[in-house]
């Protein structure tokens, strides 16, 4: 999706709890040493009893304050999440809008698993472009991966899960006062891979009917035992290359354009990035690859928004320079955001 004129990113925030689940904690609870080596996270943020929507409110409040915008000026609030939000049949985005003082905003929930944050940014940017009277949209994400239903270190292969809230404040149309300009959002999908998170399990009448904890390893084992690894490996390589090409084309950039300063990687385990992402992007781009996930782990729906927050907070880009922000999620889908620091 090409955005012309670009949509402004007025602010972006990453809210992390003080609590930590350490490698030592994980080892004491039975996580294998080889798993910890492959993940390479010294610790992961642990929110304890704080709910995911409460973290979204905290991140959203930070973004609004950074931009000097009161909540009642929001036209749209999109919230994305991966895991349980604290109530069985309930709308987290309505809660977040209410707590942020945004009674006039349209609260919209986006469930696209780990790629939900990018899907929400894409949706919000498209709505801002299509609605002449709309000016501001806030995108939030939040997930808390804790007991009894989730083991953050062992629920998945190659990924460990950290608790966080994120927020991205979008403004139409973007200009020199914005922290970043969003030029393009691209997404590609491989829906034939949905079985990797379904496995051989029958459809269940309620959540966690088959197991008392979320176990993506079990469904992936079932998929791989019947179909092998080659199909996913080929789809991942094809999709990473395709989403990069589409995003750059939408932004009017060449892969070797010297204005592309960096690419922000998803917050996956170190071995997953080494095997499935870094070789592909190193071959295609002449830009620094940024792995900001060692201290956070995978943030559910929030990896892309956290990447934007890192670019803003660290003032990584010089005026006029570009960054690419990648994310991916179950299903599968792969996305790339193209952002620029406003030129002088």
C-alpha positions in Angstrom: 0.0 0.0 0.0 1.5 3.2 -1.2 0.8 6.3 1.0 1.0 9.5 -1.0 1.2 11.9 0.7 2.8 9.9 3.6 1.0 9.4 6.9 2.7 11.0 9.8 3.9 9.0 12.8 3.6 11.7 15.5 4.8 9.5 18.3 5.5 5.8 19.1 6.0 4.2 22.5 7.0 0.9 24.0 5.9 0.3 27.6 7.7 -2.5 29.4 7.0 -3.8 32.9 9.8 -3.8 35.5 9.4 -7.5 36.2 11.7 -10.0 34.5 11.7 -13.7 33.8 15.3 -14.7 33.5 17.2 -17.5 31.7 17.9 -18.9 35.2 14.2 -18.9 36.1 13.5 -20.8 32.8 16.3 -23.3 33.4 15.1 -24.0 36.9 11.6 -24.6 35.6 12.9 -27.2 33.1 13.7 -25.3 29.9 16.5 -27.1 28.0 19.9 -25.4 27.8 19.9 -25.8 24.0 16.6 -24.0 23.8 18.0 -21.1 25.9 21.1 -20.9 23.7 19.1 -20.8 20.5 16.8 -18.1 21.9 19.6 -15.9 23.3 17.4 -13.8 25.6 19.0 -13.1 29.0 15.6 -12.2 30.3 12.0 -11.4 29.2 9.7 -8.7 30.5 7.1 -10.2 32.9 4.0 -8.0 33.7 2.9 -10.1 36.7 -0.7 -9.4 37.4 -1.0 -6.3 35.2 -3.3 -7.0 32.3 -2.6 -6.6 28.6 -5.2 -3.8 28.1 -3.8 -1.9 31.0 -0.4 -2.0 29.4 -1.9 -0.7 26.1 -3.4 2.2 28.1 0.0 3.0 29.5 1.7 2.9 26.1 -1.1 4.9 24.5 -0.9 7.6 27.2 2.9 7.9 26.6 2.3 8.4 22.9 -0.4 11.0 23.4 1.7 12.9 25.9 4.7 12.8 23.6 2.7 14.4 20.8 0.9 16.8 23.0 -2.5 15.5 21.8 -5.5 15.0 24.1 -7.4 11.7 23.7 -10.6 13.5 22.7 -9.0 14.4 19.4 -8.6 10.8 18.3 -10.8 9.7 15.4 -9.8 6.0 15.5 -8.3 3.7 18.0 -7.1 0.3 16.7 -6.0 -2.3 19.2 -4.3 -5.6 18.2 -3.4 -8.6 20.3 -2.3 -12.2 20.1 -3.2 -13.7 23.4 -6.0 -13.5 26.0 -6.9 -10.0 27.1 -8.5 -10.8 30.4 -12.2 -11.4 29.6 -13.9 -14.0 27.5 -16.4 -11.9 25.5 -15.3 -8.3 25.6 -13.9 -5.5 23.5 -10.4 -4.3 24.6 -10.3 -1.4 22.2 -13.4 0.1 23.8 -11.8 -0.1 27.2 -8.6 1.5 26.0 -10.5 4.3 24.3 -12.5 5.0 27.4 -9.4 5.0 29.7 -7.5 7.4 27.3 -10.4 9.9 27.3 -11.3 9.3 23.6 -15.1 9.0 23.6 -15.4 10.2 20.0 -12.9 7.7 18.6 -14.0 4.6 16.8 -12.6 1.6 18.7 -11.6 -1.3 16.4 -10.0 -4.6 17.3 -7.6 -6.3 14.9 -6.8 -10.0 15.4 -4.0 -11.0 13.0 -2.0 -13.0 15.6 1.6 -11.8 15.7 1.2 -9.6 12.7 -1.7 -7.8 14.2 0.2 -4.6 15.0 1.2 -4.1 11.4 -2.3 -5.0 10.2 -3.7 -2.4 12.6 -1.3 0.3 11.4 -2.2 -0.6 7.8 -5.9 -0.4 8.6 -5.5 2.9 10.4 -3.4 4.5 7.7 -5.9 3.5 5.0 -8.8 4.9 7.0 -7.0 8.2 7.6 -6.4 8.4 3.8 -10.0 7.6 3.0 -11.8 9.7 5.6 -11.4 13.5 4.7 -12.5 14.6 8.2 -10.2 12.2 10.2 -6.9 13.5 11.4 -5.6 11.2 14.2 -5.5 7.5 14.8 -3.9 5.6 17.7 -2.8 2.0 17.2 -2.1 0.0 20.3 -0.9 -3.5 21.0 -0.5 -5.5 24.2 0.0 -9.0 25.3 0.7 -10.7 28.6 2.1 -14.3 28.3 1.8 -15.8 31.7 0.6 -18.8 33.6 -1.6 -20.7 33.9 -2.3 -20.8 30.1 1.1 -19.8 28.6 4.7 -20.8 29.1 6.6 -17.9 27.6 9.9 -19.9 27.2 8.5 -23.2 25.8 5.2 -22.5 24.0 6.8 -22.3 20.6 9.9 -23.2 18.6 12.5 -20.5 18.1 10.5 -17.8 19.8 10.1 -16.7 23.4 7.4 -14.2 24.5 7.7 -11.0 26.4 5.0 -8.8 27.9 4.6 -5.2 26.7 2.3 -2.5 25.5 3.0 -0.4 22.4 1.4 2.6 20.8 1.8 4.4 17.5 0.0 7.7 16.9 -0.7 8.3 13.2 -1.5 11.7 11.7 -2.8 12.6 8.2 -1.1 14.0 6.3 2.4 13.7 7.5 4.8 16.6 7.7 8.0 18.0 9.1 6.7 18.1 12.7 6.2 14.3 12.8 8.8 11.9 14.2 8.6 9.7 11.1 6.7 9.6 7.8 5.0 6.3 6.8 5.4 5.9 3.0 4.3 2.3 2.5 3.0 -0.9 4.1 3.2 -4.2 2.3 1.9 -7.6 3.4 2.0 -11.0 1.7 0.4 -14.3 3.0 0.7 -18.0 2.7 -2.7 -19.2 3.9 -1.8 -22.8 3.3 0.4 -22.7 6.3 -2.5 -22.1 8.8 -2.3 -25.8 9.6 1.0 -25.2 11.5 -1.0 -23.7 14.4 -3.9 -26.1 14.1 -2.1 -29.4 13.6 -4.2 -32.5 13.8 -6.4 -31.2 16.6 -10.2 -31.2 15.9 -12.1 -28.0 16.3 -12.8 -27.4 20.0 -15.9 -26.0 21.8 -13.8 -23.7 24.0 -10.3 -22.3 24.5 -7.7 -24.7 25.7 -10.0 -27.7 25.5 -7.2 -29.9 24.1 -4.4 -28.8 26.5 -4.2 -26.8 29.7 -1.5 -24.5 28.1 -1.1 -23.0 24.6 1.3 -25.5 22.9 2.3 -24.3 19.4 5.1 -26.9 19.4 2.5 -29.7 19.4 0.6 -28.4 16.4 3.8 -27.7 14.5 5.1 -31.2 15.2 1.9 -32.6 13.8 2.2 -30.4 10.7 5.9 -31.2 10.1 5.4 -34.9 10.7 3.0 -35.0 7.8 4.4 -32.4 5.5 8.0 -31.9 6.3 9.9 -28.6 6.8 10.6 -27.8 3.1 7.3 -26.2 2.4 7.5 -23.7 5.2 11.2 -22.9 4.5 10.4 -22.2 0.8 7.3 -20.1 1.7 9.2 -18.0 4.2 12.1 -17.3 1.8 9.7 -16.5 -1.0 7.5 -14.3 1.2 10.3 -12.3 2.9 11.7 -11.5 -0.6 8.3 -10.6 -2.0 7.2 -8.4 0.9 10.5 -6.5 0.7 10.2 -6.0 -3.0 6.6 -4.9 -2.8 7.3 -2.4 0.1 10.2 -0.8 -1.7 8.3 -0.6 -5.0 5.4 1.1 -3.2 7.8 3.6 -1.6 9.7 4.3 -4.8 13.0 2.9 -3.5 15.6 0.5 -4.9 17.0 -2.2 -2.5 20.5 -0.7 -2.7 19.3 2.9 -2.3 21.8 4.6 0.1 19.1 6.5 1.8 17.9 3.2 3.4 19.8 3.3 6.7 18.6 0.2 8.4 16.0 -2.6 8.6 14.5 -3.6 12.0 14.1 -7.4 12.4 11.2 -9.2 14.1 11.9 -10.0 17.8 12.4 -13.7 17.3 15.0 -16.0 18.8 18.6 -15.5 17.6 18.7 -18.9 15.8 15.5 -18.2 13.9 16.8 -14.8 12.8 20.2 -16.3 11.7 18.5 -19.1 9.8 15.5 -17.5 8.3 15.8 -13.7 8.1 19.4 -12.3 8.2 20.8 -14.2 5.2 17.8 -13.2 3.0 17.9 -9.5 4.0 21.7 -9.2 4.0 21.7 -10.5 0.5 19.0 -8.1 -0.7 19.9 -4.9 1.2 22.9 -2.6 1.7 21.6 -1.5 5.1 22.3 -2.3 8.8 20.0 -5.0 10.2 18.8 -4.2 13.7 18.0 -6.9 16.2 16.3 -5.2 19.2 14.7 -8.3 20.6 17.4 -9.7 22.8 16.1 -7.9 25.9 12.4 -8.2 25.1 11.6 -11.4 23.2 8.8 -11.5 20.8 6.0 -9.1 21.8 3.1 -10.8 20.3 1.3 -8.3 18.1 3.7 -5.6 19.0 7.0 -6.2 17.3 6.6 -3.7 14.5 5.2 -0.9 16.7 8.1 -1.6 19.2 10.5 -1.2 16.2 9.0 2.1 15.3 9.3 3.2 19.0 13.0 2.3 18.9 13.6 4.3 15.8 11.8 7.3 17.4 13.3 7.0 20.9 16.9 6.5 19.6 16.6 9.1 16.8 18.2 6.5 14.6 17.5 8.1 11.3 19.1 11.3 10.0 16.8 13.6 8.1 15.7 12.1 4.8 16.9 8.6 5.6 14.7 5.5 5.5 14.1 2.4 7.6 12.3 -0.8 7.0 10.4 -2.5 9.8 9.6 -6.2 9.4 7.0 -8.4 11.2 5.5 -11.8 10.6 2.8 -13.9 12.2 0.9 -17.2 12.2 -1.3 -18.0 9.3 1.2 -17.0 7.9 1.7 -13.4 6.9 4.8 -11.2 6.5 4.8 -7.4 6.5 7.2 -4.5 5.9 6.7 -0.8 6.8 8.8 1.8 5.1 9.3 4.9 7.2 11.5 8.1 6.7 12.8 10.8 9.0 11.3 14.0 7.7 13.8 15.8 5.4 15.2 19.1 6.5 
